């Protein structure tokens, strides 16, 4: 069994004119596959988005968090991935039971599942009153290209994004990860060309992971003079709890709670992100209804 941890490294290269992130999310994506019972194409779409969100989360500070939403016109529906600056990640897809025939390259048809029309929405919670929201159109549905386009359009940052998920014949996640390289002002044309050539020649990231290559080696293959500045462990972490769900039930109001008590005598609320179910019996619902009346 592969005991390598899910982690992220952040580095810089070319005298600080390039910043880079490389991430391994294999265990995280496998846990979410099991929690949501995603089928292979849905697993790949979800996993790619989670890897991107993990790296975008590492661009934040303190208690800030980011929510990446991909809303295409394909059968998978919406993909949601949320990450923060310390490596906590969670996510889900609207329709987990999507698996399509392989595309013309013999790979999982993520674009077919996501759809080629729609939007990428990125919501940053920076602890302020208002959230920052950026959006860009889906350009391919392959997710890496869509995130690249988001950075160019919404954040005016030229970027190269690579994302991958390798799914085994038993539908389990064998490898998942990705990279983001961002170009800062001050690079020469020759330096930009060198980066473009390195990215163009870079094999699928999951094939390198499958061969046992470490994140640092991948970073140096992309950017030979890269210096690692930070390393961070990644983990699945949901913020839901029975207390939080109670708060949601309180917000329903008395009439809806009365209806629940009279018709069902109980309630079950399932968290989108972790698929955990929270049950409330009649007595608990009556207490929540009394609370909502205060």
C-alpha positions in Angstrom: 0.0 0.0 0.0 1.2 3.5 -0.9 1.9 5.4 2.4 2.8 8.7 0.8 0.9 11.6 2.4 -1.3 14.1 0.7 0.7 17.3 0.7 1.4 20.5 -1.1 4.6 22.3 -1.8 4.9 26.0 -2.7 8.0 27.3 -4.4 9.5 30.2 -6.3 11.8 30.4 -9.3 13.6 32.8 -11.7 14.5 35.3 -9.0 11.0 35.4 -7.6 9.3 36.1 -10.9 7.6 32.7 -10.9 5.5 31.1 -8.1 4.6 27.4 -8.2 2.5 24.9 -6.4 2.5 21.1 -6.7 0.1 18.9 -4.9 -0.7 15.3 -4.2 -4.4 14.6 -3.2 -4.7 10.9 -3.7 -6.0 9.9 -0.3 -8.3 12.9 -0.1 -10.0 12.2 -3.5 -10.3 8.5 -2.6 -12.0 9.4 0.7 -14.5 11.6 -1.1 -15.0 8.9 -3.7 -16.0 6.5 -1.0 -18.2 9.1 0.9 -20.1 10.1 -2.2 -19.9 6.8 -4.2 -18.6 8.7 -7.3 -18.2 6.7 -10.5 -14.9 7.0 -12.4 -15.6 10.1 -14.7 -17.3 11.9 -11.8 -14.3 11.0 -9.5 -11.9 12.5 -12.1 -13.8 15.7 -12.4 -14.2 16.1 -8.6 -10.6 15.2 -8.0 -9.2 17.7 -10.5 -11.3 20.4 -9.0 -10.2 19.5 -5.4 -6.6 19.6 -6.4 -7.0 23.1 -8.0 -8.9 24.3 -4.9 -6.1 22.9 -2.6 -3.5 25.0 -4.4 -5.7 28.1 -4.6 -6.3 27.7 -0.9 -2.6 27.8 -0.3 -2.5 31.2 -1.9 -4.6 32.5 1.0 -3.6 33.6 4.5 -4.8 33.0 8.1 -8.5 31.9 8.3 -9.3 32.8 4.7 -11.0 30.1 2.6 -11.9 29.6 -1.1 -14.8 27.9 -2.8 -14.4 26.8 -6.4 -17.6 26.0 -8.3 -17.7 24.6 -11.8 -21.2 24.8 -13.2 -21.3 23.2 -16.7 -24.2 21.8 -18.8 -23.0 18.2 -18.6 -24.6 15.3 -16.7 -22.4 15.7 -13.6 -24.2 19.0 -12.6 -22.1 21.2 -10.4 -18.8 20.6 -8.8 -18.0 22.3 -5.4 -14.6 22.3 -3.8 -13.7 24.3 -0.7 -10.2 24.8 0.8 -8.5 27.0 3.3 -5.0 28.3 3.9 -4.0 25.4 6.2 -4.9 22.4 4.1 -8.5 21.6 5.0 -10.4 20.5 2.0 -13.9 19.2 1.2 -16.0 18.9 -1.9 -18.8 17.1 -3.8 -20.6 16.8 -7.2 -24.3 17.1 -7.8 -24.6 13.8 -9.6 -21.9 11.3 -8.5 -23.1 8.4 -10.6 -21.7 9.6 -13.9 -19.4 7.5 -16.0 -19.0 8.0 -19.7 -17.1 6.1 -22.5 -13.5 7.1 -22.9 -12.7 10.1 -25.1 -10.8 10.0 -28.4 -7.5 9.9 -26.4 -8.6 6.8 -24.5 -8.9 8.9 -21.3 -11.8 9.6 -18.9 -14.2 12.0 -20.6 -14.2 14.7 -18.0 -15.2 17.4 -20.5 -18.3 15.3 -21.5 -19.3 14.9 -17.8 -18.7 18.6 -16.9 -20.0 20.1 -20.2 -18.4 22.6 -22.4 -20.7 25.5 -21.7 -21.0 27.2 -18.3 -18.9 29.0 -15.7 -16.2 28.7 -13.2 -17.0 30.7 -10.1 -14.4 31.4 -7.4 -15.6 32.8 -4.0 -13.0 33.9 -1.5 -14.0 34.4 2.1 -11.3 36.7 3.4 -13.1 37.3 6.8 -14.5 40.6 5.6 -18.2 41.6 5.3 -18.3 41.0 1.6 -16.9 38.0 -0.3 -14.7 38.3 -3.3 -16.3 36.6 -6.3 -14.6 36.0 -9.7 -16.1 34.2 -12.7 -15.0 33.1 -16.1 -16.6 30.9 -18.9 -15.8 27.2 -19.2 -13.5 26.9 -22.2 -13.1 23.1 -22.5 -14.7 21.3 -19.5 -11.3 19.6 -18.8 -10.9 21.8 -15.6 -7.2 22.6 -15.9 -7.7 24.7 -19.0 -10.8 26.3 -17.3 -8.8 27.2 -14.2 -6.0 28.6 -16.4 -8.5 30.8 -18.2 -10.0 31.9 -14.9 -6.6 33.1 -13.7 -6.1 35.0 -16.9 -9.5 36.6 -17.1 -10.4 37.2 -13.5 -7.1 37.6 -11.7 -5.0 38.8 -14.7 -2.3 36.3 -13.8 -0.7 34.3 -16.6 -0.7 30.7 -15.3 -0.1 27.1 -16.4 -2.3 24.5 -14.6 -2.0 20.7 -14.8 -4.5 18.4 -13.0 -4.9 14.7 -13.0 -6.7 11.7 -11.4 -5.8 8.1 -12.1 -8.6 5.7 -11.4 -8.0 2.0 -11.1 -10.0 -0.9 -12.6 -11.7 -1.3 -9.2 -12.8 2.4 -9.4 -10.5 3.4 -6.5 -8.2 6.4 -6.9 -4.7 5.4 -7.6 -3.2 8.9 -7.9 -4.4 12.4 -7.9 -2.6 15.7 -8.0 -1.7 18.8 -10.0 0.5 21.9 -10.4 0.0 25.6 -10.9 2.7 27.8 -12.2 2.1 31.6 -12.2 4.2 34.2 -14.0 4.9 37.5 -12.3 5.9 40.7 -14.1 9.6 41.0 -15.0 10.2 37.8 -16.9 12.1 37.9 -20.2 10.7 36.4 -23.4 13.3 33.7 -23.3 12.3 32.8 -19.7 8.6 32.6 -20.6 9.5 30.4 -23.6 11.5 28.1 -21.4 8.6 27.7 -19.0 6.1 27.1 -21.9 8.4 24.4 -23.3 8.9 22.7 -19.9 5.1 22.6 -19.3 4.4 21.4 -22.9 6.9 18.5 -22.4 5.7 17.6 -18.9 4.1 14.1 -18.8 0.7 13.6 -17.1 1.3 14.3 -13.5 -0.4 11.1 -12.3 1.9 9.0 -14.5 4.9 10.6 -12.7 3.2 10.0 -9.3 2.5 6.4 -10.3 6.2 6.0 -11.0 6.9 7.2 -7.4 8.2 10.6 -8.3 8.1 13.1 -5.3 6.5 16.6 -5.5 10.0 18.3 -5.2 11.3 16.3 -8.2 8.3 17.3 -10.3 8.7 21.0 -9.3 12.4 20.9 -10.4 11.5 19.1 -13.6 9.1 22.1 -14.4 11.4 24.8 -13.0 15.0 23.6 -12.6 16.0 26.6 -10.4 13.0 26.3 -8.1 13.3 26.8 -4.4 10.8 25.2 -2.0 9.4 27.8 0.4 6.7 25.8 2.2 5.3 22.3 2.6 1.8 21.6 3.9 -0.1 18.4 4.7 -3.6 18.2 3.2 -6.6 16.5 4.7 -10.4 16.1 4.2 -12.1 18.2 6.8 -15.8 19.1 6.9 -17.1 21.9 9.1 -20.5 20.4 9.6 -21.8 19.3 13.0 -25.2 18.5 14.6 -25.1 22.0 16.2 -24.7 23.7 12.8 -27.5 21.6 11.3 -29.7 22.6 14.3 -29.1 26.3 13.3 -30.2 25.5 9.8 -33.4 23.9 11.1 -34.1 26.9 13.4 -33.9 29.1 10.3 -36.7 27.1 8.7 -39.2 28.9 10.9 -42.1 27.6 13.0 -44.6 26.6 10.3 -42.1 24.4 8.5 -40.9 22.8 11.7 -44.5 22.2 12.8 -45.2 20.5 9.5 -42.1 18.2 9.9 -43.2 17.2 13.4 -46.8 16.5 12.3 -46.1 14.7 9.1 -42.9 12.8 9.9 -42.2 13.1 13.6 -38.5 13.2 12.7 -36.0 14.8 10.4 -32.7 13.8 8.7 -30.3 16.3 7.2 -27.5 15.1 5.0 -24.4 17.3 4.6 -23.6 17.9 0.9 -19.8 17.9 1.5 -19.3 14.8 3.6 -22.5 12.9 3.1 -22.9 12.4 6.9 -26.5 12.2 8.0 -27.8 14.0 11.1 -31.0 12.7 12.7 -33.5 14.6 14.9 -36.4 12.9 16.7 -39.7 14.5 17.6 -38.5 15.7 21.0 -35.5 17.4 19.5 -37.6 19.0 16.8 -40.0 20.4 19.4 -37.0 21.9 21.3 -35.7 23.4 18.0 -39.2 24.8 17.3 -39.3 26.4 20.8 -35.9 27.9 20.1 -37.0 29.4 16.8 -39.9 31.1 18.6 -37.6 33.1 20.8 
